[in-house]
Amino acid sequence: MANLLWLQSGGCGGCSMSLLGAESPDLITTLQAAGIQLLWHPSLSEQTGAEVRALLQRIIDGELALDLLCIEGSLMRGPNGTGRFHLFGGTGIPMIEWVEKLAARARYTLAIGSCAAYGGITSAGDNHTDATGLQFEGELRGGLLGSDYRSAGELPVINVSGCPVHPNWVTETLIELALEEGATERLDTLGRPRLYADQLVHHGCTRNEYYEYKASAERLGQQGCMMEHLGCLGTQAHGDCNTRPWNGEGSCTRGGYACINCTAPEFEEPRHAFMETPKIAGIPVGLPTDMPKAWFVALASLSKAATPERLKENARSEQLIYPPTQHKRKN
């Protein structure tokens, strides 16, 4: 059995809430089938405070193996590096101290969600709590554990990012590690598991026909592509949200909301409104991954010139007006 410990630091608990939505099978069945024993989770476990403190101390003392350490939420180092903005309840000891000691024992350390990975929402604005990720501070390596940190399994922190994280991203990563299939080459340059980070949110988007013809929505609720006017970053965001939807069918773009690239560092501060597409000379600043500006301008012009009337009208509508034309077979 692989022992799993889950701690929550500075965050909203949304990743745990999302994780509970795991299905086919559910979370507990998945962990049991993978040979993973949940030592403790602050919302799912029944141990008393004294029992939890004793459990953590056994791990730190080397009496109990810790195979999988999952941290949810950013690590708050303030004020002045003391970490006393967030004490682990009932211990009087800063959470960052517990995390550092446990990470030194863990076979694998995982940052669950973008807050734990990069600082996320908790680090936005003036960041009075000095919140950071486990091994990244925004886009920069470092964070609480430092850029040189390696777990006992010789891996850096595994950044299962997202806000919130997809439940299957977590469970599949845990299963890989429990089966001893974890490897540095399975992570991208930001420490994210490539099992989901090698895809773009754009892949599988139900609005892709509108995107191809640059038939764009102008207001929320309309059917068209949201990249040109409504700030959608699906062509740049790494994640398989539209090929592996939440609860079998949901995603941000399927729900009519623009992708805000929540798996990436510093998504929380885009320096413009989330629902706005910044442009220079009419060209969106955030172009699709690997798309040169000249190519985009040329393709956009051609696409708009060839846009079927059906798509032009549907794109600016809140419901489908014109279905595709049915062609009769020629004898």
N, C-alpha and C positions, 0 to 999 in steps of 0.2 A: 504493500500500500504506500502511496505517496501522500505525505502529510501537507495539508493546505491551511495556511493562516491568512485571514483577511482583516485588514485594519482600515478604518476610515479616518482621514485627516481633514484638511480644510476644503469642504465641498458641500454639495447639496444632497448627496446620496442618490442622485439620479442614475448612476451606473449600476448600483445595486438594484434599483427599481427595474431598470431595463433587463438586468440579468434574470430577474424572476419571471420575465416573459419568455424565457427559453422554452421551446416546445419541440415535440417529436424527437426525443423525449424531453421531459421537464428537467430542471437543473439538478435536483438531487439524484434522480435516476441516472442522468448522464455522468455525474461524478462517481457514483457507485460502479457503474459499468466500466469506467476507465481506471478503476482501482485507486481513486482519490478519496482520502478521508479528510473531511472538513473539521479541523481542530477547533476553529472558532470564527464566527462572523458576528459582528455587533448587533445585527438585526435578526439573524436566523438561529442563533445559539441560545442556550438556556443557562449557561454557567453564571454563577454569581461573580461579583467583582473580585472577591478574594480568590476564587478559583481561577479566574482569568489571569490575575497577577502571578499566581503560582505556575500556571501553564507557561506564560512568557518567560519566567525566570528559569524554568527547566530547559527551555530552548536555548536561552543565552548561556546557561551553564554547560551546555553540551549533553544534557541528559535525555533530550528528546529531539529527534531529527526533524528538521524543517526543510521540506523539499520545494514548496511553492509558497513564496511570500507575495501576497497581493496587497498593494497599497492603492486606496481610492481617495482622491482629493489631494490638493497641493500641500506642500510642507511649509509651515509657517515658521520662519526663523526669527521674527521680531518678538519683542523689541530689542534692538541692538545685538542681534545674534544669540539671544538667550533662549528663544523658542517658547517663552512663557506666555505668549498669546494663546497657545494651545497646549494645555496640560492634559495628559491622558487621565481621564476621570478616576479619582480615587487614589492616584499614585503620587501626585505632586511633582511628577517628572514630565518634562516636555515631550510631546509626541516625537519630535525629531530625534531625541536621544534613544527612545525605544526603537525607532525605525533603523537608525544607524547600527545599533547592537544586533538587531534581528537580521538585517541585511548582511552582516558579517558572517552569519551562520547559515543563511539560506543557500540551498543548491541553485535555485533560480529566483530572481526578483522581478516582479511584474508591476508596472505602473498601469493601473486600470482607469482609463479615461484621460482626456487631454489635460485636466488639472494636475493629476499625478505625473503625467508624462512631461509637460512643458510649463506648468504654472496655471494655464487656462484662465477661466473667468475670475478665479480668486485673486489672480495677480494683476488684473486689469486696473486701469486708472493710476492713481498715485501709489498703489500697492503698499499701504501703510503697515500691513502685517509682514512684509518682506516674504511673500509667498513665492515658492519656486517648485519646479518639478524634481523628480528623483535624480535624474542625471542630465537634464537639460534645463536651462533657464531661457524660455522662449526658444529661439533658433540656435542658441549657443550651448555648447556642451559645458557641463559643470554641475549645476544644480546642488542638491543636498549632498549626494554621495561622491561627487567629483567625476571628472571625465575618465579617470583611470580605473574606476570601480569595475570589478568583475566578481561575479558570484562564485560560489564553490564549484558550480558547473562550468566555470570559465566563460560565462556570457555576460555582456553588459546588461543594463536594465532593459527589459522587453517592454516597449511602449505600446500597449494596446489602446491607442488613442481613439477619441470620438467623444461627442458631447450630446447625448450620452453614447456610450459604447454599445455596439450591437451585441446581444447575448452570445451569438454563435462565434463572434470573434474571440470572445473570452474562452468559451468552452473548448473550441478547437485548438486554441493555443495551449491551454492546460493539458489537453489530451496529448498533443505533440510532445510536450515536455515530460509528461508521465511515461510516455513510451520511449523516452530517451532519444527523440528525434529532433531535439533543439540544436540549432547550429547558427553561427554568426551569419552565414550566407542566406539564412532564411529570414533575415531582417533587412530592411532598407536602410538608407543612410540616416534616417531619423529614428532608427530603432524600432520601427513598426513591423509587425509580422507581415511578410509578403503574401500570405494567404488571402489577405484582403487589400493590402496596400499596392499590389501590382495592377489593380484595376482603377478606373476612374468612375466617379459617380455618373458621368455622362453615359457610360456604357449601360445600355438597357433602359435609358430614360424614355418614358412614354411620349415625350415631346420631341423626339429626335427628328421626325419628319419636318416639323416646323423649324428646327434648328438648321437642317440641311438647306432649306430654302430661305432662311433668314426671315421667316414670317413670325414677327415678334409680338408678344403681349405687351400692352402699354399700361395695364393696371392689374392688380391682384384679382384673381378669379377668372381671368381670361385664359383661353386654351393654348395660346402660342408660347414660343420659346421665351424664357425669362432672362437670357444672357444679355441681350442688347440694351434693355431698359431697366430691368428689375434686379440687377446685381447678382444673378446666379453664377456661381463659380464651379458648377458641375464639370465643366471641361478641364478644370485644373485640379480638382479635389480628388485625393486618393482614397478609394473605398468602393466596395461593391454593393452599395445601398440599393441600387435599382435592379441588380441581378439577384440579390439576396435580401428582399424587403423584410421589414419588421412585421411580425405576426402574419407572414405569408403574403402580404400585399401592400404594406405601407412604406412610404419614404417621404422625405421632404418635398421633392418635386412632384411626386404623385399626389400629394396633398395640396398642391397649388402654391407651395412656398419655395423661394429660391434657396439653393444650396449655399451655405455660408462657409464651407470648407472646414468643418469643425474637427477634422482629424489632423489638422496642420498646426504647427506652433504659431502663436500670436493671432489666431483667427479672431479672437475676441476684440481686437483693436484694428480693424481694417483701415482706419483713418478716413472713412466716409461712411454714410449710412448703409446699413446692411442691404436695404432694398433699393440701392442706387448703383448704377453702373458708371464709374468715372470714365471720361473719354477725353481724348486729345484730338482735335480736328475731326471729331465725329467717330474716331476709332476707339473702341473699348480698350482701356489700359490693360486689363487682365485677359490676354488672349489665350486660346486653347493651348495646352501643353505641346511644345515642339512646333508651334505654328508661327512662322515668320510673318511680320506685319504685312509685307508686300503681298504674300500669298493670301492672307486673310482679306485684304482689301479687294484683290482681284476676284477671289472666290465669292465674296459677299456680293459684289456687283453682278456677277454672272447669275448667282443664285436668285437674287431679288428680281432680276429681269425674267427669269424662267419660272417664278413662283406661280403655281396654279391658282386661279381665282378662288377655288374652294378653300385653299389654305389661307389666303389673304383674309377672307371673310371669317373663317373659323378662328383664326389666331386672335382676333379682337372681340371675340364673343365669349360669353360665360358658359355657353353650352354648344354642342355640335349643331351646326346649321345645315351644312351640306355634307352628306356622306360621299365616299368615293363613287365615281361613275361606274355603272355596270356596263361592261362591253359585251356585245353580242358576238357569238362566234360566227365567222364567215364560213359558208359552205364551200 
